[in-house]
Every structure is written in C-alpha cells, then in structure tokens.
Amino acid sequence: MAEEDKKELEALVRLMDEPDREVFDRIRQRVLEYGTEAIPYLEAAWMKLADKGELERIEDVMDEIYLNDTFEKLKAWKQQEKHDLLEAYLLLSAFQEPDFSYEDHRKSVEKIYRDVWLEMNEELTALEKVRVMNHIFYTVYGFRELKDKKVSPLSYLISNVLRVQKGNPLSLALLYLIIAQHTGLPVFGVNLPYHFILAYMDDTKPLKKAAEYRESEILFYLNPFNKGVVFKQSEIDLFLKQLKIKASEEFYLPVDNVDTIRRLIVEMAVSQQNNGKSKKAEALKHLLKALE
C-alpha cells in the first residue's frame, strides 16, 4: 500500500466517531473501498476504544469488509471451471471464525488425503476403494458422527470437524467428499431431505460432471454420518416413506459441488438463526447470491 493511502486510512479510522450520520456514511464508504487492507487499522483503533457505540461502529465496518471479501472470492470460485470443495469450505469457515488459518487446515486435509492415496491402486474395485477410504477416515483418524440433538453453528466449520474429529451429517460428509474427490473417486453429494449422502458413480467410464450422470450410473450410495456404510436406492425409498415425503428425482441424483456449497450455506444460515444470530444468518444468505 502506498504511503499516502496508509495516511488516509489512519485519518479515516480516527474519524470513525463522527457524530454526523451523513458525514460518517461517506467516511465508512471510503474505508470499505480499501477492503481487507483496512482491517489492521480498524483492529488497532478497536483495541484502544472504550465507548460501546464506537466499538460497534468499527465492528460493523469490519464485518462488512469480511462479507464483501468473502462474497467476491466465492463468486470467483463459482466462475472457475473446476469447483474445488475444499477451497469453498475453507472460505466459508474463515468467514465465521476469527484468526482462521487456511494453511494449517489445508495441511491437515492433505495429510488425510495422502494416507488414503497411499493405500489406493487402480486394481481395486469400487467397494474396495470405499473400504480403504473408510478405514483411513474412521479407524485411523477416528472421525465419527456428532450426536448432539441441537446442531450448533460451530459444528459446520472445518476447523471444528478436524479438531474434535466429529461432524454433523453435512460437515462430516463434506470432509469425506473432499478427500474422496481429491483421491479421484467418482463421488458426489446427494441432496436428500434432512440428510446429506453421497453417490458413487460408475468408475469404469471417464469422470463426468454431476449433472451429466444418469441414475443408472450410480453404483451405490454412501452414508458418511454412519461410518461410510454402503446402501442402495431402496433404502432411500424407505427413508422418504418414513418421513412421509413424496419421492422426487432430485433425492436420488448427484449434485455438483456448487449445489453442495449452496446447501452448506443454507444450513449454516439456519443454524445461526436458530441460535439467535440473525445478523450472521442474513450475511450467509447474502453469500448465496454469489453462487447465482
């Protein structure tokens, strides 16, 4: 950043206590234009303040900067030809967690991937590959289902899943899916109501985009929330019948990674709302627009 910009930012931040609303809005807008470069200056000012109103003003501006930055990064991710799930998951977790370390969590995921990859070979059948994946994921690393009845916002963050080795139906499945796709397995998410499962596609053919697969090309389904158990379509039929939900094609077919991230954002927003964090819930809903 140029020296003149640094001086302007310092001056703008000192004016964050401006009482005139119209003048303050212009100051705020100018600070927002600096994006994340303004964060260190705002944090330094926040540390020195005692007035609650001024603190909230700075917090609101920082929240908006983080929201705008996450929105633009998520929008850029959507426009990529390949949609790396890990990249989007890290982005959404960082948005909700202070001092989030991209590098540390990326390394943790890559370590799991390497351990799975070392046990894989092309001679294995689809079921044998899943057994390898399940052994490393559930036995070696000890990942398991989170049994809490109330789903907390924390349970959706990749940092929490990696730290406590537990996840809710979506966060645990998402980490499993990230490892599986990185290993080259033809696995995609399936948007089943109240649950998120995975579909293992026909691996005798070249890997295609999720929307290009037909139902007949699904070899079997996986439930990462239940130790990666393998099951067939009939069990989805039974699940829907028990919930008294009319069967629909979308409950059986794979979805692409963009749709998977959409579901993650929606569930994160609902969890925040249910825990009284309406402001955070609205921010997450706003992020959905980046995927349109």
RABEL-V906681 format. One record per residue. N is the residue number from 0. RES is the residue in three letters. PHI is phi in degrees with one decimal (none if undefined). PSI is psi in whole degrees, 0 to 359 (* if undefined). OMEGA is omega in radians with two decimals (none if undefined). Layout:
# RABEL-V906681
n res phi psi omega
N RES PHI PSI OMEGA
N RES PHI PSI OMEGA
This chain:
# RABEL-V906681
n res phi psi omega
0 MET none 136 -3.14
1 ALA -65.2 152 -3.09
2 GLU -60.0 322 -3.13
3 GLU -66.4 328 3.09
4 ASP -69.9 321 3.11
5 LYS -60.5 316 -3.13
6 LYS -65.6 321 3.12
7 GLU -65.9 317 3.14
8 LEU -61.2 315 3.12
9 GLU -59.2 318 3.14
10 ALA -67.2 318 3.14
11 LEU -63.1 317 -3.12
12 VAL -65.4 325 3.10
13 ARG -66.0 339 -3.12
14 LEU -94.9 10 -3.10
15 MET -66.8 350 3.10
16 ASP -94.9 11 -3.12
17 GLU -54.1 122 -3.08
18 PRO -74.9 331 -3.13
19 ASP -74.0 118 -3.02
20 ARG -62.3 318 -3.12
21 GLU -64.8 318 3.12
22 VAL -67.0 317 3.14
23 PHE -60.7 320 3.14
24 ASP -60.4 323 3.10
25 ARG -69.5 321 3.09
26 ILE -64.0 313 -3.14
27 ARG -59.4 315 -3.13
28 GLN -61.5 320 3.13
29 ARG -67.1 321 3.09
30 VAL -64.1 319 3.14
31 LEU -61.2 327 -3.14
32 GLU -64.2 336 3.10
33 TYR -79.0 346 3.11
34 GLY 62.6 217 -3.06
35 THR -66.3 344 3.09
36 GLU -64.4 339 -3.13
37 ALA -83.6 344 -3.04
38 ILE -56.6 310 -3.14
39 PRO -58.1 324 3.13
40 TYR -69.6 319 3.12
41 LEU -67.4 319 3.13
42 GLU -64.3 320 3.13
43 ALA -63.1 319 3.13
44 ALA -68.4 320 -3.14
45 TRP -59.2 321 -3.12
46 MET -64.5 335 -3.06
47 LYS -95.2 349 -3.05
48 LEU -88.8 153 3.08
49 ALA -123.7 335 -3.12
50 ASP -68.9 125 -3.07
51 LYS -61.4 319 -3.12
52 GLY -62.9 318 3.13
53 GLU -68.1 321 3.10
54 LEU -60.7 315 -3.12
55 GLU -65.7 324 3.10
56 ARG -60.3 312 -3.13
57 ILE -66.3 319 3.12
58 GLU -61.5 319 3.14
59 ASP -63.4 319 3.13
60 VAL -66.5 317 3.12
61 MET -63.9 319 3.11
62 ASP -60.7 318 -3.13
63 GLU -67.8 323 3.10
64 ILE -63.4 313 3.13
65 TYR -63.1 321 3.13
66 LEU -64.3 313 3.14
67 ASN -61.9 319 -3.13
68 ASP -65.7 316 3.12
69 THR -64.8 320 3.13
70 PHE -58.8 312 -3.10
71 GLU -66.8 322 3.12
72 LYS -69.4 321 3.11
73 LEU -68.3 322 3.09
74 LYS -63.3 318 3.11
75 ALA -65.3 322 3.10
76 TRP -61.7 317 3.14
77 LYS -61.0 327 -3.08
78 GLN -81.6 352 3.11
79 GLN -71.0 155 3.12
80 GLU -70.0 318 3.09
81 LYS -108.5 133 -3.08
82 HIS -105.6 93 3.14
83 ASP -70.7 115 -3.11
84 LEU -59.9 321 -3.10
85 LEU -61.4 318 -3.13
86 GLU -58.6 313 -3.13
87 ALA -70.0 322 -3.13
88 TYR -66.0 318 3.09
89 LEU -62.3 318 -3.11
90 LEU -61.6 314 -3.11
91 LEU -71.8 327 3.08
92 SER -69.4 318 3.13
93 ALA -63.1 325 -3.14
94 PHE -60.7 331 -3.06
95 GLN -105.5 0 -3.06
96 GLU -131.9 119 3.10
97 PRO -63.2 149 3.07
98 ASP 58.3 33 3.12
99 PHE -71.6 135 -3.13
100 SER -107.0 106 3.09
101 TYR -58.7 313 -3.02
102 GLU -63.8 316 -3.12
103 ASP -62.2 316 -3.10
104 HIS -74.0 326 3.07
105 ARG -63.4 318 3.13
106 LYS -64.3 321 3.13
107 SER -62.6 318 3.14
108 VAL -69.1 319 -3.13
109 GLU -64.8 329 3.10
110 LYS -65.6 317 3.10
111 ILE -62.7 315 3.14
112 TYR -58.2 314 -3.12
113 ARG -61.3 320 -3.14
114 ASP -65.8 324 3.08
115 VAL -70.4 314 -3.09
116 TRP -59.9 323 -3.14
117 LEU -64.5 336 -3.12
118 GLU -95.1 354 -3.09
119 MET -91.4 152 2.94
120 ASN -155.0 160 -3.02
121 GLU -69.5 346 -3.12
122 GLU -79.4 346 -3.10
123 LEU -74.2 146 3.04
124 THR -76.9 170 3.13
125 ALA -58.3 315 -3.14
126 LEU -65.2 322 3.12
127 GLU -65.9 323 3.10
128 LYS -65.1 321 3.11
129 VAL -66.5 322 3.11
130 ARG -62.2 320 3.08
131 VAL -62.6 311 3.13
132 MET -57.2 312 -3.12
133 ASN -64.6 321 -3.14
134 HIS -62.1 313 -3.13
135 ILE -67.1 314 -3.03
136 PHE -69.6 314 -3.03
137 TYR -97.1 324 -3.09
138 THR -90.5 308 -3.11
139 VAL -69.0 311 -3.10
140 TYR -92.2 344 3.04
141 GLY 74.1 24 3.10
142 PHE -68.8 142 -3.11
143 ARG -153.8 171 -3.08
144 GLU -73.6 146 3.04
145 LEU -88.8 120 -3.00
146 LYS -93.5 2 3.12
147 ASP -59.7 133 -3.13
148 LYS -70.1 322 3.11
149 LYS -92.1 121 -3.11
150 VAL -82.2 115 -3.12
151 SER -88.9 154 3.09
152 PRO -56.9 327 -3.12
153 LEU -61.0 327 -3.06
154 SER -67.5 347 3.13
155 TYR -88.4 345 -3.05
156 LEU -79.4 137 -3.13
157 ILE -62.8 327 3.12
158 SER -61.9 320 -3.13
159 ASN -71.0 319 3.13
160 VAL -61.3 317 -3.13
161 LEU -70.1 326 -3.08
162 ARG -75.0 311 -3.07
163 VAL -95.6 354 3.13
164 GLN 58.7 34 3.10
165 LYS -138.1 152 3.11
166 GLY -153.4 162 3.05
167 ASN -81.0 176 -3.07
168 PRO -52.9 327 -3.12
169 LEU -86.6 313 -3.07
170 SER -67.1 323 3.11
171 LEU -68.9 318 3.12
172 ALA -65.1 324 -3.11
173 LEU -66.7 317 3.10
174 LEU -64.5 317 3.10
175 TYR -58.7 314 -3.12
176 LEU -63.7 320 3.11
177 ILE -59.9 313 3.14
178 ILE -64.7 314 -3.10
179 ALA -61.2 313 -3.13
180 GLN -66.1 321 3.13
181 HIS -64.8 330 3.11
182 THR -77.7 348 3.12
183 GLY 97.8 9 3.13
184 LEU -76.2 139 -3.12
185 PRO -79.4 71 -3.06
186 VAL -120.4 138 3.11
187 PHE -137.5 163 3.09
188 GLY -77.5 158 3.06
189 VAL -132.1 125 -3.07
190 ASN -83.9 74 3.07
191 LEU -80.1 140 3.12
192 PRO -59.9 136 3.10
193 TYR 63.7 6 -3.13
194 HIS -157.7 157 3.11
195 PHE -128.8 118 -3.10
196 ILE -118.1 178 -3.13
197 LEU -123.8 150 3.09
198 ALA -115.6 129 3.08
199 TYR -97.2 117 -3.03
200 MET -89.0 169 3.13
201 ASP -58.5 112 -3.07
202 ASP -93.1 10 3.07
203 THR -89.1 354 -3.14
204 LYS -118.5 161 3.10
205 PRO -57.4 143 3.14
206 LEU -63.6 132 3.14
207 LYS -116.8 176 3.02
208 LYS -73.4 152 -3.06
209 ALA -54.1 316 -3.07
210 ALA -67.2 345 -3.09
211 GLU -89.3 351 -3.14
212 TYR -83.2 149 3.01
213 ARG -102.1 161 -3.11
214 GLU -59.9 328 -3.13
215 SER -67.8 344 -3.12
216 GLU -91.8 4 3.06
217 ILE -84.5 117 3.14
218 LEU -74.3 317 3.12
219 PHE -170.1 172 3.10
220 TYR -109.1 160 3.12
221 LEU -128.5 144 3.05
222 ASN -116.9 93 -3.13
223 PRO -62.2 337 -3.14
224 PHE -76.7 349 3.11
225 ASN -126.0 57 3.05
226 LYS 57.8 31 3.06
227 GLY 70.3 26 -3.11
228 VAL -60.3 142 -3.13
229 VAL -94.8 138 3.12
230 PHE -150.7 171 -3.08
231 LYS -108.8 176 -3.10
232 GLN -58.4 326 -3.09
233 SER -58.3 330 3.13
234 GLU -74.9 332 3.02
235 ILE -68.5 319 3.10
236 ASP -55.6 314 -3.11
237 LEU -66.2 318 3.13
238 PHE -59.2 313 -3.14
239 LEU -66.3 322 3.13
240 LYS -63.9 319 3.13
241 GLN -64.7 326 3.13
242 LEU -86.4 357 -3.11
243 LYS 58.1 44 3.10
244 ILE -110.8 131 3.14
245 LYS -67.3 132 -3.12
246 ALA -62.3 140 3.12
247 SER -140.5 148 -3.09
248 GLU -53.7 323 -3.09
249 GLU -64.0 340 -3.13
250 PHE -81.4 356 -3.09
251 TYR -119.0 332 -3.03
252 LEU -89.3 151 3.12
253 PRO -70.2 151 3.06
254 VAL -115.5 157 3.14
255 ASP -78.0 174 -3.05
256 ASN -68.2 334 3.08
257 VAL -66.3 316 3.11
258 ASP -65.2 325 3.09
259 THR -62.8 317 3.12
260 ILE -69.8 326 3.04
261 ARG -58.9 315 -3.14
262 ARG -63.4 320 3.12
263 LEU -60.0 315 -3.13
264 ILE -63.3 316 -3.14
265 VAL -60.6 313 -3.12
266 GLU -67.3 323 3.08
267 MET -61.0 317 -3.13
268 ALA -64.2 316 3.13
269 VAL -62.4 317 3.14
270 SER -63.0 317 3.10
271 GLN -62.8 317 3.14
272 GLN -62.9 316 -3.14
273 ASN -65.5 339 3.13
274 ASN -101.9 18 3.05
275 GLY 78.3 13 -3.12
276 LYS -103.7 67 -3.05
277 SER -65.4 326 3.14
278 LYS -64.7 316 3.10
279 LYS -67.3 324 3.11
280 ALA -63.4 317 3.13
281 GLU -65.6 323 3.11
282 ALA -62.8 318 3.12
283 LEU -65.8 319 3.10
284 LYS -61.1 324 3.10
285 HIS -62.8 324 -3.14
286 LEU -63.9 335 3.10
287 LEU -58.9 329 -3.12
288 LYS -65.4 336 3.12
289 ALA -68.3 342 -3.10
290 LEU -100.6 7 -3.14
291 GLU -74.6 * none
